[in-house]
């Protein structure tokens, strides 16, 4: 082998060795970059995963809270419906009491609401037709016991149960509906205590 061939061979060997060294170095650098990228990706994936888990937990809590609120609202509506049903039934039973019991109730109401003044009492057309014999005299006696005068009006008023007192042109609504409406909250509370 001639000197020129040796030189060429030596240059090629050095070039190959340098290339192999640079390739190995590049591979090592690429491996390092890849490992670093994997580590960064893993860290980002964990951050993303943690955020996704936190978001999912928050969403689940909101759903659970919303479901609980809907359950409570449904329960409240059901309770209110039951209470209203009981009050409506009680109202219907009072308005449709048998004549004797109905007018016994009217006597008690008169004793409570009659004023020591001169006035008139009005009933519904239906109640005027079923007033017991002698009840007009009882009305006058109850009014007198309170220091007043109360005359039974033959003019009916449109109402369902109870009566209307008229003193000096001012009406006092003593219908069963008005009394129920005035005491609705108190009655609702009592029904709720009994039922729940």
NORPEMO-V593070 format. One record per residue. N is the residue number from 0. RES is the residue in one small letter. PSI is psi as a letter, one per 40 degrees, with the letter a starting at -180 (none if undefined). Layout:
BEGIN
N & RES & PSI
N & RES & PSI
END
This chain:
BEGIN
0 & x & h
1 & x & i
2 & x & d
3 & x & d
4 & x & d
5 & x & d
6 & x & d
7 & x & d
8 & x & d
9 & x & d
10 & x & d
11 & x & d
12 & x & d
13 & x & d
14 & x & d
15 & x & d
16 & x & d
17 & x & d
18 & x & d
19 & x & d
20 & x & d
21 & x & d
22 & x & d
23 & x & d
24 & x & d
25 & x & d
26 & x & d
27 & x & d
28 & x & d
29 & x & d
30 & x & d
31 & x & d
32 & x & d
33 & x & d
34 & x & d
35 & x & d
36 & x & d
37 & x & d
38 & x & d
39 & x & d
40 & x & d
41 & x & d
42 & x & d
43 & x & d
44 & x & d
45 & x & d
46 & x & d
47 & x & d
48 & x & d
49 & x & d
50 & x & d
51 & x & d
52 & x & d
53 & x & d
54 & x & d
55 & x & d
56 & x & d
57 & x & d
58 & x & d
59 & x & d
60 & x & d
61 & x & d
62 & x & d
63 & x & d
64 & x & d
65 & x & d
66 & x & d
67 & x & d
68 & x & d
69 & x & d
70 & x & d
71 & x & d
72 & x & d
73 & x & d
74 & x & d
75 & x & d
76 & x & d
77 & x & d
78 & x & d
79 & x & d
80 & x & d
81 & x & d
82 & x & d
83 & x & d
84 & x & d
85 & x & d
86 & x & d
87 & x & d
88 & x & d
89 & x & d
90 & x & d
91 & x & d
92 & x & d
93 & x & d
94 & x & d
95 & x & f
96 & x & i
97 & x & i
98 & x & d
99 & x & d
100 & x & d
101 & x & d
102 & x & d
103 & x & d
104 & x & d
105 & x & d
106 & x & d
107 & x & d
108 & x & d
109 & x & d
110 & x & d
111 & x & d
112 & x & e
113 & x & h
114 & x & i
115 & x & f
116 & x & i
117 & x & h
118 & x & a
119 & x & i
120 & x & h
121 & x & h
122 & x & i
123 & x & i
124 & x & d
125 & x & d
126 & x & d
127 & x & d
128 & x & d
129 & x & e
130 & x & h
131 & x & i
132 & x & h
133 & x & e
134 & x & d
135 & x & d
136 & x & d
137 & x & d
138 & x & d
139 & x & d
140 & x & d
141 & x & d
142 & x & d
143 & x & d
144 & x & d
145 & x & e
146 & x & e
147 & x & a
148 & x & h
149 & x & h
150 & x & i
151 & x & h
152 & x & h
153 & x & e
154 & x & h
155 & x & i
156 & x & i
157 & x & h
158 & x & i
159 & x & g
160 & x & i
161 & x & a
162 & x & i
163 & x & h
164 & x & h
165 & x & h
166 & x & h
167 & x & f
168 & x & e
169 & x & h
170 & x & h
171 & x & h
172 & x & h
173 & x & f
174 & x & i
175 & x & d
176 & x & d
177 & x & d
178 & x & d
179 & x & d
180 & x & d
181 & x & d
182 & x & e
183 & x & d
184 & x & d
185 & x & d
186 & x & d
187 & x & d
188 & x & d
189 & x & d
190 & x & d
191 & x & d
192 & x & d
193 & x & d
194 & x & d
195 & x & none
END
